[in-house]
Amino acid sequence: MRGALALGLALLAAFAAGPAAAQERALVLPHIEGERQGRIVGEAAACGADEATTQAALRLLSERMRARVGQTLWQDRFLPEFNDALRLGAQVPPGDCAKALAALTALMRE
């Protein structure tokens, strides 16, 4: 009974904190984010995005994810998926380059 009450109070506190607090503690799945972000950067590179821009994106995204999930999860889960998706995205030309470049810009602003 006490456990259920404590859980209920924790949920109530989480809801009372509002959506901003929930976003700060949002669940991050490093392998999913790695695949998504790698695909975006790879497609932008295939569309001719400036190399300096893609390198800056790689550094920024890598630092952000390492800060969010820690070194171990970053290295074991995020990085392999990111690299695979990056290579795949760069090999297959996307259908809409304007959309790919806009997605890279939006990703860097997240």
C-alpha positions as CSV (number, residue, x, y, z in Angstrom):
1,M,0.0,0.0,0.0
2,R,2.8,2.4,0.9
3,G,4.5,1.6,-2.4
4,A,1.4,2.4,-4.4
5,L,1.0,5.7,-2.5
6,A,4.6,6.7,-3.1
7,L,4.2,5.9,-6.7
8,G,1.0,7.9,-6.9
9,L,2.7,10.9,-5.2
10,A,5.7,10.7,-7.6
11,L,3.4,10.6,-10.6
12,L,1.5,13.6,-9.2
13,A,4.7,15.5,-8.7
14,A,5.8,14.8,-12.2
15,F,2.5,16.0,-13.7
16,A,2.6,19.1,-11.5
17,A,6.1,19.9,-12.7
18,G,4.7,20.5,-16.1
19,P,5.8,19.6,-19.6
20,A,9.1,21.6,-19.4
21,A,10.4,19.3,-16.6
22,A,9.2,16.2,-18.5
23,Q,11.2,17.2,-21.6
24,E,14.4,17.6,-19.5
25,R,14.0,14.0,-18.3
26,A,12.8,12.7,-21.6
27,L,13.7,9.1,-22.3
28,V,16.6,8.8,-24.7
29,L,17.3,5.6,-26.7
30,P,20.8,6.1,-27.9
31,H,20.6,3.5,-30.7
32,I,17.4,5.0,-32.1
33,E,18.8,8.6,-31.9
34,G,22.1,7.4,-33.5
35,E,20.2,6.0,-36.4
36,R,18.0,9.0,-36.8
37,Q,20.8,11.6,-36.5
38,G,23.2,9.6,-38.7
39,R,20.7,9.3,-41.5
40,I,20.0,13.0,-41.4
41,V,23.7,14.0,-41.6
42,G,24.4,11.3,-44.2
43,E,21.6,12.5,-46.5
44,A,22.7,16.1,-46.1
45,A,26.3,15.1,-47.0
46,A,25.0,13.2,-50.1
47,C,23.1,16.4,-51.1
48,G,26.3,18.4,-51.0
49,A,26.1,20.0,-47.6
50,D,29.3,22.0,-46.8
51,E,31.9,19.7,-45.2
52,A,32.5,22.3,-42.4
53,T,28.8,22.2,-41.6
54,T,28.6,18.4,-41.5
55,Q,31.8,18.2,-39.4
56,A,30.3,20.8,-36.9
57,A,27.1,18.8,-36.8
58,L,29.0,15.6,-36.1
59,R,30.9,17.2,-33.2
60,L,27.8,18.9,-31.8
61,L,25.6,15.8,-32.0
62,S,28.3,13.6,-30.5
63,E,28.9,15.9,-27.6
64,R,25.2,16.3,-26.9
65,M,24.5,12.6,-26.8
66,R,27.5,11.8,-24.7
67,A,26.4,14.4,-22.2
68,R,22.8,13.0,-22.1
69,V,23.6,9.2,-21.9
70,G,27.2,9.0,-20.7
71,Q,30.3,7.7,-22.3
72,T,29.5,4.0,-22.1
73,L,26.1,4.2,-23.7
74,W,27.3,6.7,-26.2
75,Q,30.2,4.4,-27.3
76,D,28.3,1.1,-27.2
77,R,24.9,2.1,-28.5
78,F,24.8,5.5,-30.1
79,L,28.1,5.6,-32.1
80,P,27.8,2.3,-34.0
81,E,24.2,3.1,-35.1
82,F,25.1,6.7,-36.0
83,N,28.1,5.6,-38.1
84,D,26.1,2.9,-39.9
85,A,23.3,5.3,-40.7
86,L,25.7,8.0,-41.7
87,R,27.4,5.7,-44.3
88,L,24.0,4.4,-45.5
89,G,22.6,7.9,-45.8
90,A,25.6,9.1,-47.7
91,Q,25.4,6.3,-50.2
92,V,21.7,6.5,-51.1
93,P,20.8,9.9,-52.6
94,P,17.7,11.2,-50.9
95,G,14.7,12.2,-53.0
96,D,14.5,15.8,-51.7
97,C,17.8,17.6,-51.0
98,A,16.1,20.7,-49.7
99,K,14.3,18.7,-47.1
100,A,17.6,16.9,-46.2
101,L,19.5,20.1,-45.7
102,A,16.6,21.6,-43.7
103,A,16.5,18.5,-41.5
104,L,20.3,19.0,-40.8
105,T,19.7,22.6,-39.8
106,A,16.8,21.7,-37.6
107,L,18.8,18.8,-35.9
108,M,21.6,21.2,-35.0
109,R,19.1,23.6,-33.4
110,E,17.4,20.9,-31.2
